[in-house]
């Protein structure tokens, strides 16, 4: 086997060796990860077997299926009795790493001498972050987490592990309304859901309840009733017209504007037409039509007679119909 050597006589980059090979010094290294966090433990290089590297990873307390947590290390120098292992422990975001009694959220790098097969452990823990709730606005209310922790009102801050899914609800007091969120919950409804990914600030805004005014009642429109113009009462008053000289005509009735019918007799001798119109021949016995004037009484006799006649006809019709019904319903003799 060809061995590449350095000037210091240290073997560099040899091929991997199998445990139990009598020609080589070998040791097995196993890594165990604990805790509820996430991170990796891996070797960076080795002066003896740099291509046998451990890459052991854990996510939220569970080792990933692709992790390589055990390797065999050895040297091709039969006289060598120790192997130096270089490694790093790197926590994921939101976790801290604890190795060799030292915990930090930054990568930890170190080395140790592997003199025999052994195991090594590292722990990853989730970091706690504070969630703080404030309230602003003219109204009042409470902000409460759906899981125990915050009831603001009284307690307005609590710590939660990285990645915790948290629900928080804002409830306005009587006479107030929830106006919205600012900060992490901005844009969500009264119930906000989020994951704790670091220090978190949430603000709930409450306002005063302003009732919506009712629309004004419709105003009643006054009804305008138009009354028909009163029909003037007319009175026919016959009067005696003066005779026209030279015509020999008998004076006839002439319409006047008198309001009393007792001034002149109901009938009067007819007057000649020439008494009113020059040049017209008077006809004995012909009377002028009465002139209708306002202020008299109308004659309703024809209307009354018509109503009485109609009533009589209706009564006769009803009687005849009753007679026919009795006749039809009577048994034949």
C-alpha positions, 0 to 999 in steps of 0.5 A: 500500500502506498502511503503519502507522508508529510515532512513531519512524518504524519500520514495525510488523507488515508483511505477509511479503515475498518474496525478490527484491522490488525494493521491499523489503530482504530477507534469508534466515535458515536455522537448522541444528541439530546434536548428539545431543540435543533442543531448539528454535531459534526466533525470538520477534519481529522489529521488522520482520517479526514474523510470519515466525518460525522454529521449528526442532526436533530430537529425539535428534539428528533434525530433526522433520518439522514444523520450520520452519528457514528464513525470508525477512525484509525491511523495507518501508523502502527505506532500511533496510539491517539487520534485528534478529532475536530468538531463543531456544534451548531444550533439552529435558529431559536435553539442553543447548544450545550457541549462540554458544560458550555451552552450558547446559541452560536457554533461551538468548535473544539477538538479532543483526542480519541484514544479509544472507542467512545461516545460523546453527547451534545444538547440542543434546547429551544430558546424562550422568547417574551411575548408582550401585549399592550392596549391603546385607544379610547375604549377598554377590553381584555387580551387573552391567550387561548392557551394559559399565559397572558390575560391582559387585564392583569398579566400582559407578558409571558415567555414561550419557546421558539416555534410555539403556535399561539392564539390570542383573542381581544374582547372589548368591554361593554360600551367599547369595540375592538378596532384592530391590531398593530404589531405582529397581529396587524391585519388579523381579526379579533382572534389572532394566530401566530408562531413565536419566532423571537421577541414579540410585541402585540398591540390591541386597539379598543374604541368607544362604541358609537351607535349607528343613528336611525334614519329619520322617520318620513315626514307625513305629506299633508293631503290636499283636498280640492273642493269643486267650486260651488254652483251658483244658485239661480232664480228666474224672476219674470218681470213686465217689460215696458211696451215700445211706443208705436208698435202696439205690442203687449208688454212681456216678461223680462228677466231681471236680477231680482232675488225674490219671486214675489215681486211680479205675477208668475205669468205676464202678457207676451211682448213683441220681439221688436221691443228688444230688437229694432226692426223685428216684427212682434208676434202676439202671444210670444214670450221671451225665455227667462234669463237665469241669474245667480242667487236663486234656488234650483228646481229638483222635482225631475230628479226626485221623480226619477229616483222614486221611479227607479226605486219603484222599478227595483221593488217590483223586480224584487217582488217578481223574483221572490214570487218566481222562487216560491212558485218554483219551490212549491210542489206540483199539485 
